[in-house]
Every structure is written in C-alpha cells, then in structure tokens.
Amino acid sequence: MHSVRRWTRFVGAMLSIVVLSNAAGAGEPGQTSASSSGEPEQSLRFYGQLNRAFMYWDDGRKSAVYAVDNDTSSSRLGFIGKHRLSSEVSGGYRMEVDSTLTLSSEVSSGDAWGDKEMIRLRHAYGYLENRKLGRLSAGQQSPATDDITLMNLGSEMNDGALHYNNNFSVWLNLAGGLNSDLKWGQIAHNVDSLRGLYIRYDTPVMGGVVLSAAWGKEGVWDVAARYQARWQSFRFVAGIGYMDDGEHYYRDTKGSASLIHDPTGLYISVAGGMRDDDVSLLSANGQARFHYAQFGMSKQWLPQGKTTFYADYGLYRNFNVGNLLQADVFNPGQFVIWGTLTQTEVRRWGFGAEQAFDAHNLLIYAQAHHYEAEITGRQCTEVPPPSPADCGGAGNSPQILPTKPWVGVVTGARVRF
C-alpha cells in the first residue's frame, strides 16, 4: 500500500506539472497553440488499455482456471507530452503504469493473485529530439534491446516469450511426483531486456534503419539495430541487439525478424538468442540459447478487422544450468537441496486465433500452449548436503529427471482507448 500511495502522489505531481506547462503559453482555454506551419507547439495525449483473460492450466498434478491480466500486453494507463522548441527540435515526456495484480506471468499453482504490489511503473522519462540528430532520453524506460526478440507482423498476442507459466514450478515425476523450486521461466527464456533507469540514444531513420544505445546503472549497457522495409506486396521488419549486464553477470546476443505477404496474409516470424553467464559457461553442453518460429495467416476477411490464425514452436536450452535444485524429497512443501542442474531443454508448441474489431479498438483471442521439459541433474552425495558448497564438484553421475508437461488454454479480449 505504501508503494501505491507513493506512485499516486508521483502521478499527481506529474499531472500538475503537465497542466501548468500546458497552461503557460497557451491561447484561449481549451485550445493548443500552433506554429505557422500548423504543427502544435505542445500536445498532451492520454492513453490506456484493458486486457483480461481466462487461463486454464494443468501442470501435471493440479489444474484450475484463473482470471488474469495478460502480460503479453498488460492493462495500462499513461500519458505522453510533447513541446515543439523549434522547427528542428522538440522535447517531451512519458509516464505509464500498469497492473500487476493477477498478472499472467506472476500467478502460479495455488496463487491466483500473483504480485500483490498492484501497480508497476513502466515508463517515467523525458527526452530531447532533433530531426536530423536523433533522440536522447533519460529515466525509467526500455533499454535499446527491449522487445528485440518479439517482432511479429502477424499475431499481436503471442511471441517467443513466456507469458503464462513463467512462475509455475516444474513438477518432477519421481516417487509419485515431487514439487521443486525450479520455475518454467528459469529454464525457458527469450532473453528479453527489462525496463529500468537508462540514458538512451536513438538515431533518426536512415534507409529504414534505426540504431540505438542505452546506458544504465551498475555497468549495464546495450546496443541494437532495427530495420523495416516494404517491397511491392511484402513487408519486413528485423532487429538485432547485444546487452552486457554487469549487475547480473550475463551477456545476451539476440534478435528477431518477420515477413508478411499482404495479398495472402501469410507470414512467418522467427527469433533467437544466446546468453553467456558466469554459471552456464561452465556447462559442457554449451551456452544457454533459444529458437522460436511462428507461421500463420493474418488477413481481413471480415469488414470488422483482420483475422489471424497461427501455429508456433520454441526450443530453449541450458538455461539455469549449474544452479542448485531443491525439491520436497522427504516432506511435501519442505524444500531441501537435491543437487545441481547439468542440462535443461524446453520444447513448446501451440496455436491460436485472433479477431480485430477496428471500430472499437478491440481484439479478441484464443490460444493453446504445451510445454515439456528434459532436465538432467547431478544429485549431491548427501541429501540434503551439510551446506550448499558441499554439493559442488563431480559428485554422482548425472541422471535424467523425468518431468510433467505444462498445458494452458487462454482466451480473452484487449480494448484500447
């Protein structure tokens, strides 16, 4: 509640600043001053969206239906302000929050609420932009590589990331089934970047290319390049980036691309990435990496808007290897250290459908997901070990840990305003 009150006061202060800044230099009440070229001297736009869904899940031992806020495109509120300083230079600001209560990436078995903080700050930054030199921004915002693995010209509500089972535990099919502290989001990851406090620079569009770089606290930095083009009946987008996170000791190389043929609506989207970190580099099975592909059709058959059908497949390998694994080996719900992970692999497949209603800014969707894991671990010589350090080294021979799949069906609607 304290964090909610803090953000409420912050939003109120920001709104006061915006109102005062718009009042200064404005003409008659209710009007926005404009330059001789017709471009507004200043503007303020409020926006938001609501995205709610029902999610049926089955983790191999339990199943239920949750009402969730879909983290693929979460419910949010925000405003964007812009001030034209000259014919070439403008400045602005953005403030945006979203809801984390019942967020689909935070709920888990036995917990339908997820993060209890309720409000999350997504953006709070200011920028200065020159049409010829580019944009410089500072504050809470996306780094250069954010969403670089999510480019998709077809589906709006599905991509290479985990949005639903991220916080669910992996059930181990041993001795009738064991609960572990291992989450699906730890062994399947699209190495997407998280928002934070950054100084970021973006170039103007140059031949369809935009270059970006960002610098954050604790030595975090990244660079990215994005490209878009249109050739007769085809549209194409692509991006590639690199992030060095000195705070969390990992380095990511990642990207995605999407191609659509507008007359038929056929499209394909692909994504991939690799992660070097100080733990997985010791693995004999190679770096952590993922590959993802989606194939579908997005075409306007109905006057209301586009209809989209798709199928997708993803492969995620060696995330979280070298880390300790805990399980309730002796008593249900009481975790003890069992051993270390030596190899992980998650395969996912799914399909879905979407229907847009453009006049109402509405999108309805339904999708199905199936995740299965292959995990190899090395059991400690003694379970539980006297201390975590006593579980290192060669120990016993690696063994395959049979797991149970996770299945989910999601149907919902997103409306923008």
N, C-alpha and C positions, 0 to 999 in steps of 0.2 A: 504494500500500500504506500510505503514511503516513496518508492520509485515512481509510482503512478502520480502521486502528488507533485513530485519534482518535475516530471515531464509535463504535467498540466500547467504548472507555473511557467515552465520554459516556453510552451506553446503560446500561452497567453502573452508573455513578453514579446515573442516574435511577432505575433499578430499586431500588438500595439506599435511596434517599430514599423511594420508594413503599412498600417493605416496612416501613421504620421508621415512616412516617407511619400506615400501616395498623395496626401493632402498638400504637402509642400510643392508648390509649383503647379498644382492642378488648376484648371479653369473653373467653370461652374460646377456646383455639386452634381455628382453622378456622371461627369464627363472625364475623359482621359485626354491629356494634352498630346498633340501630334506635331511632327515636324512638317516642313513644307513638302517633303516627299511623300507624305501620307503615312509613314511608319510611326507608330505610337512612341512617345517619349518614354512612357513607362506602362507596364502592364502587370496584372496580377491574376493568376489562374488557380482556382481550387479544383481538385480532382479526387477521385477515390474509386473503390470497387469493393464489392462483396462477393466472396467465393466460398460457398458452403457445399458440403458433400456428405453422402453416406458412404462409409467404408466398411465392407465385410472383410474380416481377416480370419485366417486359420494358420496357426503356427505349428501344427502337428500334434498338439495336445489340447489346446483350447481354441475356441472361436467365438466371435462376437461381432456385433455391428455397432460402430461408433459414428456419431455426428461430428464431423471435423471441419476445420478451416484448412482448405487445400493449400499446402505450402508450395506447390508448383507455381502458383500465382496468388499470394495470400491477400486477404482482405486488408485494405489500407486507406489512409487519408493523407492528403498532402497539399501543398501549395507551392507555386513557382512564381517568382517575381523577376522582372527584367526592367532595367533602366538603360535607355539609349544615351550614351555620353557624347557621341559624335557620329558622323556618318560611317566611321570605321570601327568604333569602339563601343562596347556595351558591357554592363555589369549586371549581376543578378544573384539570386539566392534560391535555395530549395530546402524545404522542410517536409519530411514524410515519416509517418509512424504506421505500424501495422499491429495486428492482434496475434499474440502467441498462445492464448488460451484455446485448447483443443486443436492446436496446430498438428497437422497430419504427420509431420516429421518428428514430433515430440511425444505423441501418445505411444503407449506400449501395452502389453498384456497386463490387465488389472489396473491400468491407469488411463482412463478416457479423457483426462483433463490436460495432461502434458505440463508445459511450463506454466507455473502459477503467477508469473510476473505480469501477465495480461498484455502489457504494452511494450513494444520494442521500437527503438529508434532506428530507422533505416537510413535516412539522409538528413543532414543538417550542415550545409556548406554554402559558401559564397564563391563567385567566380568573376573573372575579368576576361573578356574575349575581344580579339581583334580579327577582323575578317581575313586578313592576309597572314597573320602570325599564329592564330590558333587560340586555344582557351587554357587558362591557368585557374585551377580551383583548389580550395583548401577547406578541410573539415571532415565530418563524418560522411563518407561516400564510398562508392565502389572503387577498388583499385583498377589498374589498367586491364587485368586479365579476368575480371569478373564476367561471368556468363560466356566466356570464350569457348566453352565446350557445349553450349546449349543452342547454337544457331540452327534454326529449323524453319523452313519456308512453308511447311505443311501444318503439322499439329501445333496447337497453341498450349495444350495441357499435358504434354508428355515429352520427355527428353532423356538424356543419358544419366541424370541424377536419380538418387533415391529420395522419394518424397513421402513414402508411406510406412515402410518397415524399418526406417533408419534407426529407431530407438528400441526395436523389439529384440529380445535375447534370442540367440541361436540355441535351439534345443538339440542336445546331443543324444542320439539313440543308443545309449549304453545302459545296461542294467535296468531296462524298462523306461529309459528316458531321464536325462539329467538336465537341469537348468544350469546355464553358465552365465558369467558376466560378460561374455562376448556378444556384441551387438552387430546386427546386419550392416549398419552403417560403418562399422570399423573394418569390415572385410570386403565391402563393395563401395567404391568411392569414385566420383568422376573428377576429382582434384579441382573442383571449382573453388574460386577465391571468395573470401568473406569480406564484407564491408568493414570499415574501420576508419581511424583518423589518418588521412592521407593528404599529401600535396600531389596534385595530378596535372599533367600537361597533355593536351590533345592537339595534334596538327589540324589545319584545315583539310578538307577532302582534296586529294591530289591524284587525279586519274582513277578515282574510285577507291583510293587507299587512304586510311586514317591511321596514323601512328600515335601510340600512347605510352606514357611512362608515369609511374607513381612511386612515391617515397613515403614510408610510414615509420612508426616508432619501432624501437628495438632492432633497427637494421633491416626491416622488411622493405623490399623493392621489387618492382616487376615492370616488364615491357610487353607491348602487344602490337599487332598489326591486323587491321580488318579491311576486307575488300568486298565490294559489291559491284555487280555488272549486269547488264541486260543485253542479250543478243537475239534480235528478232523475237521469237516466241519463247525464249528461255530467260530465266532469272537465276542468278548465282550469288551466294554470299559465302565468305570463308573468313576464318580468323586463326591466328596462332600467337602463342604467348609463352613467356617464361617468368616464373616467380621464384625469388630467393627469400625464404622466411627464416631469418636468423634467430627469431624468438622461439620458434617451434622446431628448428633444426631440420627443415626439409627444403627441397628444391624441385619445382614442378615444371615440366615441359608439356604443353597441351594445345589442343586446337579442335576445330570442327569445320564442316562445310555442308552446304545444302544447295541442291539444284532442283528446279521445278520447270516443267513444260506446261505453260499456261493453257494452251488449247485443250489438252487432255487432262490436266490437273495432276498428272503423275509426278511424283517427287521422290527424292532419296536424300537422307541426311545421315552423315557419319561424324563420329567424334572419337578422340583418343587422347591418351596422356600417359606420362610416366612420372613417378615420384622417387627421388633419391632422399633417403633419410638415414640418420646415423645408426638405426637399428636394422632396417631391412637390407642395408648394404652388406651386412654380414651373412645374409642368406645365400646358400648355394644355388637357389632357384631363380636368382635374378631380381631385377628391380620390380617394385610394385607398378602395375600398369593396368589400363583398361582400354577396351574397344567397344564401340557401340554403333549400331546401324538401325535406321528406321526407313521403311519403304511404304508408300501409301499413295492415295489419290485425294486431292483437295480441289473441288470444282463446284461452281454454283449451278446446281440442277434446279433448285427451288428459288422463287423470287425473294424469299426472306434473307438468304445469305448462303455462304459456302457450306457444303457438306464435306466432311473429311473422314476417311477410313484409313487405318494404318496397322501394320504389324512391326514389332521391333525385337531386337536381340542384343544382349550385352554380355560381355565377358570381363571379369575383374579378378586379377591375380596378385597374390602375395602382399596384400595389404595387411598390416598389423603383425607380420611375421617377426619372430624374435621376442615378442612380448609374452608376459605371463598369462596363463589361462587359469581362471578359477571356476569351480563347479561345486554344486551341493552333493558331493560324493557320499557323505555319511548321513546328513540330515537335510530334509527339504528346506530350501530357502537359506541355509547357512553355508556360505561360500568358503572354500579353502583352496589354497594353491594346488593345482593338479600338475602343471608342467608349463612348457613353452610351446608356442606355435612355430612350426617349421615350414609350413606351406599352406596357402589358402587359395581357393578358387571358387568364384560365384558365377553361375550362369543364370541369366534371366531371359524370359521371353514374354511377350504379351501382345495384346491387340486392343483397338479401341475405335470409337466413333465420336464425332463432334458435329454439332449443327449450330450455325450462327444465325442470329436474328438482328440484322444490322440496324434496323429502325429503332430497336430498343437497347442497343449496345449489350446484347445478351448472347451468351454462349452456353449451350448445354452439352454434356459429355458423359460418356460411359467407357470404362476401360477395365481390363483384366490383367493381372500380373502373376507370374510364377517365378520364384527364386529357389534355387537349390545350391548347396554348398558342398565342396570337398575340402576337408581340413585334415592336415597331418600335424601331429603334436608329439613332443618328446616328454614322457612322464618323468617327474622327479624321482630320484632314487627312494625318497621317503615322502609319503603324502599324509598330512601336509609336511613340508620341509621345516626345519628349525627356524629358517629365515628365508626371505626371497633370494638372497645371494647364494644360498646353498642349493638352489635349483639350476644354477648355470652350468656351463661345461657340457661335455658329451652326454653324461647320464645314460639313460636307457636308449635303445634303438627307437627311431621314430615309428609311430603307428598311425594308421588311418582312424579318424574319429567319425563314425557314421553320424550323419545329421538328418534332421527332418526339414522338408521344404517349408517355405512360407508362401501362402497364396492370398491374394487380395482382389477384391472387386470394388471399384469406386464409381459412383455416379453422382453428378452434381451440376451446379449452374454458377456461372460468373456473370455479374452485371456491373457495368462501368458507368460512372457519371462524372 
